[in-house]
Amino acid sequence: MSELKQSKYIDITTDYGFKKVFGSDTNKDLLIAFLNELFRGRKIIADLYYNKNEHVGDTEDIGT
């Protein structure tokens, strides 16, 4: 079996990593800076708010 290599860095190209870095209100300034860099002046984001983005499925469908 191969062992998972542990890293001290988060890979933001994964869903988990992106949400961990940019998905909290405490890191909102990082997300705003990242998006403004992507838009490169075509649009400027001054503020944003987070909607609930995780939707738990109906547990009756899976029998629990």
C-alpha positions as CSV (number, residue, x, y, z in Angstrom):
1,M,0.0,0.0,0.0
2,S,1.2,3.5,-0.7
3,E,1.2,6.0,2.1
4,L,-0.3,9.4,1.8
5,K,2.3,12.1,1.8
6,Q,1.5,14.7,4.4
7,S,2.0,18.3,3.4
8,K,1.9,21.5,5.4
9,Y,0.3,23.4,2.5
10,I,-3.3,23.3,1.3
11,D,-3.9,22.6,-2.4
12,I,-6.4,25.3,-3.4
13,T,-7.1,23.5,-6.7
14,T,-9.2,21.0,-4.8
15,D,-12.7,21.7,-3.6
16,Y,-11.7,21.2,0.0
17,G,-8.6,23.4,-0.2
18,F,-10.5,26.3,-2.0
19,K,-13.3,26.2,0.6
20,K,-10.8,26.0,3.5
21,V,-8.8,29.0,2.3
22,F,-11.5,31.2,0.7
23,G,-14.8,29.9,2.2
24,S,-14.8,31.6,5.5
25,D,-15.7,35.1,6.6
26,T,-12.4,35.6,8.3
27,N,-10.6,35.2,4.9
28,K,-13.0,37.3,2.9
29,D,-10.3,39.8,2.1
30,L,-8.3,37.1,0.5
31,L,-11.2,36.0,-1.8
32,I,-11.9,39.7,-2.7
33,A,-8.3,40.2,-3.7
34,F,-8.1,36.9,-5.6
35,L,-11.3,37.7,-7.6
36,N,-10.2,41.3,-8.3
37,E,-6.9,40.0,-9.7
38,L,-8.8,37.6,-11.9
39,F,-11.0,40.4,-13.3
40,R,-8.0,42.7,-13.7
41,G,-10.0,45.9,-13.5
42,R,-12.9,44.8,-15.7
43,K,-15.0,44.6,-12.5
44,I,-14.1,45.6,-9.0
45,I,-15.4,43.7,-6.0
46,A,-15.6,45.8,-2.8
47,D,-17.6,43.4,-0.6
48,L,-19.3,40.0,-0.7
49,Y,-21.3,37.8,1.6
50,Y,-21.4,34.0,1.9
51,N,-24.5,32.0,1.2
52,K,-24.9,28.6,2.7
53,N,-23.3,26.4,0.0
54,E,-23.5,22.9,1.5
55,H,-26.8,21.1,1.0
56,V,-27.4,17.9,3.0
57,G,-29.4,15.4,1.1
58,D,-32.6,13.8,2.3
59,T,-31.6,10.9,4.5
60,E,-34.9,9.0,3.8
61,D,-33.7,8.4,0.3
62,I,-30.7,6.4,1.5
63,G,-32.5,4.5,4.2
64,T,-31.1,6.1,7.4
